[in-house]
Every structure is written in C-alpha cells, then in structure tokens.
Amino acid sequence: MSLKTLSISAAFILSACANVVEETRTQAVLDGGFFDGEPYEIRTRLMEGPNGTYEQTRVVYKGFARTCIRDSPNDCESKARNLINEYDELIF
C-alpha cells in the first residue's frame, strides 16, 4: 500500500469515527496560471472524536476534495490547483 493511499485511508477512518461539530465554507478563486479565475471551495470542519476535537480543512472542486493545511502558506491553493488539473485531465 502506498503512502498516499495510506494517508487517504487514515483520514477516512478518522472521519468515520468522528462527528462534525461545525463546518464553514469559503468560496475562493485561483489566481494566476492556466486555471486563473477558476472557483473552488474551502471547507473547514471542527470534528469531535474519541480523543477530543480537531480541525479538518479540504478544498472542494466539482464534488472532488483534497485535504490541505489552511495555516500553511499557499497549501490550499496548491491543492486546489492540483485537484482542478486532475479533474481537467480526467474529463479530457
């Protein structure tokens, strides 16, 4: 099992054992590059699990999502750019 698959599985398992306490949704737009102006959404959830509360942030584009680190400069935008590029390649 690859590291990418393992991390996705771990995130899924953690989410399956937790309850969403609060969710915020923020609209965002890519700035610059090939997909300049393409809209996406940033969803931040406050989760409550058996070991306490934690926050999960994801970028969402046309039903597809990737986890990102909101406090890390450009991480969410970078994940959104990659997600939009993957979606574009999937369609064409």
C-alpha positions in Angstrom: 0.0 0.0 0.0 1.5 3.4 -1.0 1.9 6.3 1.4 -0.7 8.3 -0.4 -3.3 5.5 -0.2 -2.4 5.0 3.5 -2.9 8.7 4.3 -6.2 8.8 2.5 -7.3 5.7 4.3 -6.3 7.1 7.7 -8.2 10.4 7.0 -11.2 8.4 6.0 -11.1 6.2 9.1 -10.6 9.2 11.4 -13.6 11.0 9.7 -15.7 7.9 10.1 -15.2 7.8 13.8 -15.9 11.5 14.4 -18.9 13.8 14.5 -18.9 17.2 12.7 -19.5 19.9 15.3 -19.2 22.9 13.0 -18.5 23.5 9.3 -17.6 26.7 7.4 -17.5 27.1 3.7 -15.5 29.8 1.9 -15.5 30.5 -1.8 -12.1 31.0 -3.4 -10.7 31.6 -6.9 -7.4 30.6 -8.3 -5.1 33.5 -9.0 -2.7 33.2 -12.0 -1.6 30.3 -14.1 -3.6 28.2 -16.6 -6.7 27.9 -14.4 -6.7 31.6 -13.4 -10.2 32.6 -12.2 -11.4 29.1 -11.6 -13.6 28.9 -8.5 -13.3 26.3 -5.7 -14.5 26.0 -2.1 -12.5 25.7 1.1 -14.4 23.6 3.8 -13.2 23.7 7.4 -14.8 21.2 9.8 -14.5 21.1 13.5 -14.7 17.4 14.4 -15.2 15.7 17.7 -13.8 12.2 18.1 -12.9 9.8 20.8 -9.6 11.6 21.5 -11.1 15.2 21.5 -11.7 17.8 18.9 -9.7 18.5 15.8 -10.0 20.6 12.6 -10.0 19.3 9.1 -9.7 21.6 6.1 -10.4 20.5 2.5 -10.5 22.1 -0.9 -13.5 21.0 -3.0 -14.0 21.3 -6.8 -17.0 19.8 -8.6 -17.5 17.1 -5.9 -13.8 16.1 -5.6 -11.9 17.1 -2.5 -8.3 17.1 -1.1 -7.1 17.8 2.4 -5.0 20.9 2.9 -3.3 22.8 5.7 -5.0 26.1 6.0 -2.3 27.8 8.1 0.4 26.8 5.6 1.0 29.5 3.0 -0.5 28.6 -0.4 -1.1 24.9 0.6 -4.9 25.0 0.0 -4.4 27.0 -3.3 -1.7 24.5 -4.4 -4.0 21.5 -3.6 -6.9 23.2 -5.4 -4.7 23.8 -8.4 -3.7 20.1 -8.5 -7.3 19.0 -7.9 -8.6 21.2 -10.8 -5.7 19.9 -13.1 -6.6 16.3 -12.2 -10.3 16.9 -12.9 -9.4 18.5 -16.2 -7.3 15.5 -17.2 -10.0 13.1 -16.0 -12.6 14.8 -18.3 -10.4 15.1 -21.3 
